[in-house]
Amino acid sequence: MTQPIFNASTPASAPSKKAHVIVLGNEKGGSGKTTTCMHLIVALLRLGFSVGTIDIDSRQRSLSRYLENRRQTILKENVALPQPQHVVVQRSPFNIVQEAEEDDRERFTKTLMRLVEANDFIVVDSPGSDTYLSRVAHAHADTIITPINDSFVDLDVLANVDGQTMKIIKPSIYSEMVWEQKLMRAKRDGGSIEWIVMRNRLSNIDAKNKRFMTQATGELARRIGFRVAPGFSERVIFREMFLQGLTVLDIMEMNGGVGLSLSHVAARQEVRDLLKTLRIAKLDEHINRQNEEAAAKEEAQNKKDEAKEEAAEASKEAANANPASVSSEPLKTAPEPVRELEALAS
């Protein structure tokens, strides 16, 4: 099957209604939110979509620093890399809770509405903690992606688990918060939120812990209402590109596949699998259209190659049937040994 093309030269069609808002959320740090966020942003950009990005973690600013490193690479290396329209939303400076919350809501919604008018997708990176600004962002999402490491510690973000029986006791505070924001979204505009949990840093070893996580997340998905997606495996390349502001998609494009390892190829496939898991209509339609165009070009090239081979074969058959037609001109003088024999005979 033809793989999706990450190439910004093919423009995506204009959104039919509005930009699709994707929020990366998890109240625990170190789960790979920013890495996932950045690869998702670059994947959408390289597919030809316009992307707006919002960093609501104004203290840590991981996404903002990632993008700044990217800008520095563009300047220093003189390379062309696709860039999103990026905004940092600061937390309210007000001390009174009600005033601060109203200010946070106004700051975020104004930023969001401005970006929605100019982009196909909005990607929001949130802090690894519970803030009012994070809750507002979740409530405006069309899709929430929650990366978790494949461990019991990270599972606690989704649910409380009995340590003796390994049974799920109840959903976690974060799961309840997401559910509340789903209700808020439905009440506000009748929209729905698709929640996807990514199992990040998966090991290739079939360990007992991995099997339990598969069982537990599957059960939770049915109870709480999210879809489970395979995330990114434990790869050094996902971490080492931060200082250059690059993603595996940039590396593959810049090198043209030269000198790359199987790990790079596998990492790119994991990004593609994430896009498929999102099940966003305009994204799927665009990827399918690019796949069809690529398949048509490949078929046309194959037909040209076949025609050349048939022409070469026909020429070869014609030459074999009439050798004289391809023979060289007869020698005007006899070869040296023949002349010597003629001289002796005379």
N, C-alpha and C positions, 0 to 999 in steps of 0.2 A: 504493500500500500504506500502511496506517495506521502511523504511527511510534510507537515506544514512548513511554509517558507517564512523565515524571519528576515524580511527585507522591506525596509521602509520606502523603497522606490515605487511600490505598488500601493497607491492610496486606498484607504478604506472608505467605504461609502458613508455618507452622513448618517448620524443616528436618527432613527425614525421618530423618537419621542424626546429623550433626554439622555444625558450621560449616565452610564451605569456606575454606581458608587460601590466600591469594594473597601471594606475596613479590615485591617489586620489587627486582631485583638487577642490578648491573653494577659491575665493579671499576674503572670509570673515571667520574670526576665530569663534570658538565655534560651529561649525556645526556637530562635531562628526567625523571629518576626521580620526584622529589617532585611535579612538576606532574602527571605521569601518575597518580601515587598519589592525589593530592588529588581530581582529577576522577573517578577511579574510585570513591573513597569517597563523594563527593557524589551521583554517579549511582546508586549502590546505595541510599543513604539516601532519595533522592527517589523511588525505585521502591517504597519501603516496607519495605525490609529493615533489620534491626538490624545495625550494623557495629561491630566492635572494631578498634582500630588500635594497632600497636606500632611504636615508633621505637627501633631498635637502634643508631642512629648517635648515641650519647649525647654526642659531641663537637660535631658540626655541628648536630644537631637541626633540620634544615630542616623536616620535617613538623610537629614540635612547634611551631615558630615560626609556621608557616602556620596551624595550628589556634588558636594563641593570638591571632593577628591576627583570626581569624574571631570569637572570643569578644569581642574588643574592639569589633568592628563591631556585634555583637548588642547590646552594652551602650550604645554611643554613638548608634547609629542607631535603636535600639528596633525592630529587625526580627527576625522569627522565621526562623532558619536551622537546618536539621537538623544535629545534632552526633553524632559517633561516641563510643564509650567508649574513651578514649585512655590509653595507658601508655607510659612511657619505661623501657626496660631498660638499666640502667647496666652498664658493663663491670666485671668483677671487679677488686677492688683488690689481690688476692694477687699476689705476685711469682713464686712457684714455678709453672711452666707447668702442671703436672698439676693442682694445686689450683685455679688460675685457670680452667682449662677446665671442670673439674667444677662450679665455682661458676657460670660462665657458662651451662652447660647447665641447671643447676637453676633459675637465675633465669628463663631464657627459658621452659622447659617449664611452670613453675608459673604464669607470667603467661598463657601460651597456653591452658592448661587452664581457667583461670578465665574467660577471655574466650570460649572455645569454648562453655561452658555457657550463656552469656547472649546469644549473637549468632548471626546467620545467616552472616555473613562475617567473616573476620579479614584485614586488610590490613597487611602488614609493609613498612616502608621501611628499607632497609639502606644501609650506608655505601659510598662509592665506593672501597673498598679491601678487601683480604683480611683478614678477622678470623675467629677461631674462632666468635664469636657469629653472624656472618653465615652460616658454614657450617652451624651448628646450625639456623638459621632456614630455610635452603634445604632441609635434610633433612626438615623438617616441612611443606613446602609441598604443596598439591594442584596449584597452578598457579604457575609462575615466569614473570614478565614481565620481559624484558630490553630496555629502550629503548636504541637506539643512534642516533647522528646519522648521516646518510647521507654518510659520508666514509671514506676509507681508514684514517684514524687510529682511528676507532671500530671498524672491521672487525677491527682487530688484537685487540680484546677477544674475538672469536670464533675467529679462526684466524690463523696465520702465512702471509703471502702473499708469493710470489716477486716482487720488484720489477721483474724483467725480463720474465718470462713471464706474470705475473699469475695463476699457478697456485697453488692452495692446497697448502701444504706439510704442515701438520698443524694439529689443533685447538689453541687457545690454552690457557693455564693455567686460565682461568675456565671454558672449556667442559669441560675435564677435571674441574674441581671439581664442576660441575653433574652430570656423569655419575656421579661418585663418590657424590654425595648421592642420586641416583636409586637406586643400589644399596643405600645405607644405608636408604632408606625402604622398599624392597622387603624387605630383611632384617628390619627392625624390626616392621612390621605388615602386610606383603604389599601395601601400597598403591603407587600409581604417581604420577608427577609429570608434568604436562603443561607443556612448556617453549615459551614464545612469545617470539619476537624482534620487537620493534616498530621499524620504520624511522621514526624521528622527524625532525622538521624537514625534511620533504620539500619539494623545490622543484617548482614547477609547470612548470619548463622541462625539456624532454627533453634533458638534457646527457649527454655520454659517460660521466661519472662515475656518473650515475644509472642508466644502462643496465648498467654494470659491476656496481654494487652489487646490482641485481636479479639478475643472473646469478650472482654470487658467493654471495649469501645463499641463493639457490635451491639451489645445489650443496651448500652447507654444511648446509642443512636436511635434505637426503637423507643426508648422511654422518654428521651428529652426532645428528640426531633432534629437531629443533624445528620449529615452524610459524612462518611469516613473516606478520606482520600489518602493515597500513598504520597508521602512527602519526599524530601531530599535525604539521600543516604549520608552516612558519615564520611564526608570527603574533605580533604584539606583544601582543595581548590575553591570550595565555596567560601572559605574564610580568608584565603591569602590574597584575594582580589580587592578587598575593601580599600586598602591604601591607594590603589589606582582608580578606584571608583568604577571598576569593570565587573562584568558578569561573564559567565561561561559563554553566553551567546555572543558577546563582543569578541572574546578570544577566538571563537570559532570563525567569526566573520573576518577579523583582522588577519589571522594567519592563513585563511583559506584552506584549513585542514592540514597544513604542513607542520610536522613536528609535534602533533597533538597525541595525547594518550587515549587509551580506551576509556579512562576515567572521565575525560572531557566529553566524549561522545555519549557516555551513559548519563552524565549530568545534564546534558542538553535534552536527552530523551525524558528525563524526570521533569524538566520544565514543561515540555510538550504535554506530558501526561497530566500535569496540573491544569493546563489550559482546557484540556478535554473534560476534566472533572468538574470545572466550573459550570458547564452547561448553560452558557449565556448565548442567547439566540443569535445576536448580531456577530458575536465572536465566532461561533460555529459556522455561520453562513459565510463569513469572510474566509476562514480557513478552508472550508470546502471549495469555495470558488477558486482560491489560489491553488489548491491541490488539483482541481480540474484543469486549470490553465497549465500547470506544470506537467500533468499527464498528457495533455494535448500536444505540448511542445516536444515531450519525449517521444510520443508516437510519431509525430511529424519527422523528427530526426531519425528515428528507426527506419521509417519508410525511405528517407533519403539514402541512408546507409545501405539498405537492401537494394535500392535501385542501382547504386554504384557497384555493389557486388555482382548484380545480375549483368550489368554492362561489361564489367571486367571479365566475367565468365564467358559471355558471348564472344568477346574479342579473342579470348584464349581459344575457344572452340573453332572460330573462324581461321585462326592462324594454324591450328593443327590440321584442319581440312585442306588448306592450300599453303604448303610450306614455301613455295616459290614467291608468294606475295610478300613474305617477310625476309627473303634472302638478301644478302648484301650484293653489291655490284661485283661482277667477275673480275679477277685480278688481271691487270693489264700486262704484267710481267710475271714470268714463272718464278717460283720460290728459288732461293739461292742454291739448294742442293740439286734441283732439276737443271739449272743452268750449268752447274759443274759437270753433270753427266752428259749433257749435250756437247760440251766442249771436248770431253774425252772421246766421244763417239766420232767427232769430226776429225 
